[in-house]
Amino acid sequence: MANVRTYSLIYVALLVLGTGKFAFFEFLTYEMALAGTIVLAVAKILLIAGYYQHLLEEPRSISYMMGLAVFMVFLLTIAAGYSIQ
Amino acid sequence: MSDLPPMTSVKRWLVTTNHKDVGILYIVTALFFLLFGGVMALAFRAHLWEAGGIGLLSGNEFNQAVTAHGLLMVFWFLSPIASGFANYFVPLQIGAKDLAFPRMNALSYWFYLFSGVLIAFSFFQGGAYAGGWTMYAPLNVPTYTPAMEATTGGNATILGLMLFVISITIGTVNFLVTIHRSRAEGLGLWNMPIFTWSWLLTVWMMLFAFAALLAALLLLATDRVFLTQYFAAEQGSSLLWAHLFWFFGHPEVYIVFFPALGIMFETFQTFTGRRLVGRKWVIIAMVLVAVQSFLVWMHHMYLTTINLEIKTLMMATTIGISLPFDLMVFALIYTMVKGRVRFTTPFLFSLGALVLFILGGITGVFLGAVVLDYEFRGTYWVVAHFHYVMVSGVTALVAGLYYWWPKISGKMYSETLGKINFAVYFVGFNLLYFPQFLAWETPRRVFHFAEGAEFYHQLSTVGAFVFGASFLIMFATFAHSYLYGPRAPDNPWEYSRTAEWAVPSPPPLENWTGRPSYRTGNLEFVEDSKAATDGGVAQGEAAAAEVASTHEEDHPDHASIWPLGIGISTFLFFFGLTGITPYIAEFAQGTETPPEGFVGMAGEPNIVYPILTVVGIVAMGYTLFKFGVEQFDVPEMAVAERWPFGGVGNTKFGVWVFLASDVVVFGAVIGAFIFMRLHTGWSDWTTVPFASWPGLLNTYVLLTSSFTVILALVFAERQSKKGLLGAMGATLLLALTFMGVKAYEYGVKFQQGEFWWTGIEYSIYFVTTGLHALHVIFGVLIALFMIYRIVSVDAYLEDHRPVEFFGLYWHFVDIVWVILFPLFYLM
């Protein structure tokens, strides 16, 4: 497990990333803000899952299982969305 | 409570958590629902004796009977009876003493039973749901079904199904943890008995598929009870339902069929005296089907407005999924060819299942082709094909009943009666379903048909009664066996190979006297204490199996009343919810902006329902609390094969599996938002929140709570009670702050006259953020419980794992908000 210092640094990073999403929509074009927000959201999720949920320290198979669940969501959403294009 | 009363005592069956007892409860209850659904079928088949019906049922009663028959057979009979077999035999086959979480196993059963009771009650609450088992939108919401109305009974059907799915989810988590982490030493995945393999793949499919159904039912229930507009919107609603339902629905076919297939494999091996031909390839084929099952769902949607490219793609994947099945069918046939067949009753049923499945599979290929499906969709061809597939599964499950009856009951059955049973069953089945292929032009779910089809329908009705009679023969055979049958030996079948046949019939409470081990390649029972006394090393080291810190000799508990208590209180809560719609309607009409097209609400408000809802919530709180504080010892197996999930404890793995399921539930709800927004036009979407700052504020609040939860874990590891209490208290306060901001946000919308029924954008906003808020509320309740435990018994200082488990859940809630914030407040 990481130490309090690492947890604190990640907390600060998460706050900054959260603010970043808000700022993007204030100062960038919609498309750029959309793309930037997706990148920041993915970064935040990876930080929380990796360090706060300690996914990095768990057996890799747990990460694969969670990745499979996320893949299922993308599969359903993207395929359903494509079906009406 | 830890002592288990004798099997003759009623109390035993109310408190038991033992896997074999729960297995028997599942099997008996599933057979009851088979009769329930069967009587429905006989009623509407009799009605169909003449075109237009013979007057036995009214139009609405016919619809209710057809719908209830489908729902009961698919959900309350097929999967649960397989679950009963799995409960009884999977732990035995893998060398475990019980499932990983016995109390959760009992809870899963009680939820199943009470979900069925909700269905039974629904008939007396103004009529059960009558829109077909697929519950297609918009027929599933009141606005578009004024003739049927949103009866309280209709709500009970939907909520009953929801409770059933919750039961399935609990069971799924339990079996995944058990099979992956409680296999006897030396029992690698490849060598697992094939029934257990089929069940393992079944529960993996269940984990993701049922989560999608749970999401769909959540949205449907909010439409029906709280008047949201998911499936009542003018555009996109029916496609949304079809996507969500069939993303679950097609894997469900294999979820239902795989356990039956596993039984076929087991019985073919036993009664041909030969190992399954191409066993490893069969396992690979099953894995392929499990994967492919999630890639074909839109072949149920060829007649909708989805584009031709995706239809063509789905046609290709549908043809693709038949290929692994071909391999499995040939493996079964070659096993017969290579072996020496003994035509016992279980084998006859399994062979019959194979024949019927081949017919069902071939006729299904027609429906997989886009052009042919345009002609066949919605006709009796589908009905016949579907039943040839699903009821061939039933045929194999009956084979399982005969195969394992001696093990469960300790008595042998009469082969003569069993063979008569098979003959009547097989004739009845084909007389019932084959004429439906010939009468294929009949529209399904309708009691009017062309004059020329009358003969086929009459044959089918006669077949239905013959088929029904075969089940009476089956029950009589088992009753005769139970009363007069000779005692069954440990292994009545000459060539059975799996571990359940190595113990007495019926097996003792904890299954084994020694520890089962396959280290030498054969099943052996090891006395660990003796080996240690003799100076032997721990068995697991030699076999690279993981040795847990707990000890095998710890005596596990087998009895708890609280699963039943939680089951009853949850039932009261759900039953109460069924009658809430009129109150919501009254509230909506009292606002300045009631929903449009306000048709078909349930009758007069009945105060009993809100009272039951509140009583249910209070009772749930009490029983869950008692469940939480109860001492219930379930030692992990000291020596076990755990690949690929070694290095993580049972409970933590269980939490991860649950979270994987929750990812799909939330993902499907968020996916519903994206789908509807795409359908509307991305930039035409109305943003509902009045400003983005509350979302940003809540982002900070939730991120800070994630930080305090991780601090709680640090303090628990340092055994600092003050620090742990402070961090948990801060988490609690932050969660309440989050809810406060949310309440303010909702309040502003209400003041502006905007509610969840105002439009699809509003429904999606309130339901999605509401579902997240519900997760926060669950977190608050867990945090409160943990704080109580820290204060009262200094909990989590010696063993900090529960704090980590809570953290896993809480961080997940935070992750969901990471997605919801930009989706609803910024985009």
HADDOCK unambig.tbl for C-alpha pairs under 7 A between the chains (distance, minus, plus):
assign (segid A and resid 11 and name CA) (segid B and resid 707 and name CA) 6.37 0.50 0.50
assign (segid A and resid 15 and name CA) (segid B and resid 700 and name CA) 6.51 0.50 0.50
assign (segid A and resid 18 and name CA) (segid B and resid 699 and name CA) 6.95 0.50 0.50
assign (segid A and resid 25 and name CA) (segid B and resid 826 and name CA) 6.68 0.50 0.50
assign (segid A and resid 41 and name CA) (segid B and resid 818 and name CA) 6.19 0.50 0.50
assign (segid A and resid 41 and name CA) (segid B and resid 819 and name CA) 6.73 0.50 0.50
assign (segid A and resid 45 and name CA) (segid B and resid 815 and name CA) 5.81 0.50 0.50
assign (segid A and resid 48 and name CA) (segid B and resid 811 and name CA) 6.83 0.50 0.50
assign (segid A and resid 52 and name CA) (segid B and resid 710 and name CA) 6.55 0.50 0.50
assign (segid A and resid 53 and name CA) (segid B and resid 808 and name CA) 5.48 0.50 0.50
assign (segid A and resid 53 and name CA) (segid B and resid 811 and name CA) 6.80 0.50 0.50
assign (segid A and resid 59 and name CA) (segid B and resid 645 and name CA) 6.85 0.50 0.50
assign (segid A and resid 59 and name CA) (segid B and resid 647 and name CA) 6.52 0.50 0.50
assign (segid A and resid 61 and name CA) (segid B and resid 644 and name CA) 6.29 0.50 0.50
assign (segid A and resid 61 and name CA) (segid B and resid 645 and name CA) 6.50 0.50 0.50
assign (segid A and resid 66 and name CA) (segid B and resid 660 and name CA) 5.49 0.50 0.50
assign (segid A and resid 69 and name CA) (segid B and resid 660 and name CA) 5.52 0.50 0.50
assign (segid A and resid 69 and name CA) (segid B and resid 663 and name CA) 6.28 0.50 0.50
assign (segid A and resid 69 and name CA) (segid B and resid 664 and name CA) 6.11 0.50 0.50
assign (segid A and resid 70 and name CA) (segid B and resid 663 and name CA) 6.73 0.50 0.50
assign (segid A and resid 73 and name CA) (segid B and resid 664 and name CA) 5.85 0.50 0.50
assign (segid A and resid 73 and name CA) (segid B and resid 667 and name CA) 5.27 0.50 0.50
assign (segid A and resid 73 and name CA) (segid B and resid 668 and name CA) 6.30 0.50 0.50
assign (segid A and resid 77 and name CA) (segid B and resid 671 and name CA) 5.02 0.50 0.50
assign (segid A and resid 77 and name CA) (segid B and resid 675 and name CA) 6.86 0.50 0.50
assign (segid A and resid 80 and name CA) (segid B and resid 243 and name CA) 6.61 0.50 0.50
assign (segid A and resid 80 and name CA) (segid B and resid 675 and name CA) 6.88 0.50 0.50
assign (segid A and resid 81 and name CA) (segid B and resid 675 and name CA) 5.48 0.50 0.50
assign (segid A and resid 81 and name CA) (segid B and resid 678 and name CA) 6.77 0.50 0.50
assign (segid A and resid 83 and name CA) (segid B and resid 306 and name CA) 4.92 0.50 0.50
assign (segid A and resid 83 and name CA) (segid B and resid 307 and name CA) 5.49 0.50 0.50
assign (segid A and resid 83 and name CA) (segid B and resid 310 and name CA) 5.99 0.50 0.50
assign (segid A and resid 84 and name CA) (segid B and resid 306 and name CA) 5.30 0.50 0.50
assign (segid A and resid 84 and name CA) (segid B and resid 307 and name CA) 6.25 0.50 0.50
